[in-house]
Structure formats: C-alpha cells, structure tokens
C-alpha cells in the first residue's frame, strides 16, 4: 500500500512538471508509468489466481 502511495506521489510530481518539460520527456514518462502500472496489474492478477480469497 505504501508503495502505491509513493507511486501516486511521484506521478503527481511528474504531472506537475509536465507543463514545463518538453513533449518528448512527458511522453517517455507517461510510457514508463503506463508500463509499470500494467506490470503491477498483471502481477496482482496472477497473485489472486494462485491464492483465491475466502470472502
């Protein structure tokens, strides 16, 4: 959970600096964040399939 909060904080800093950064830097940052979120989602999905919750 703390890792997600740190990621959101970092994303907020990046989004705040987008107004001052060149478009190419902004696009690279967006792609990196998107890939990281996709990897996180796949890992979470695989973890839930291996260990189904009892709820």
Helices and strands as residue ranges (DSSP letters): H 2-17, H 23-50
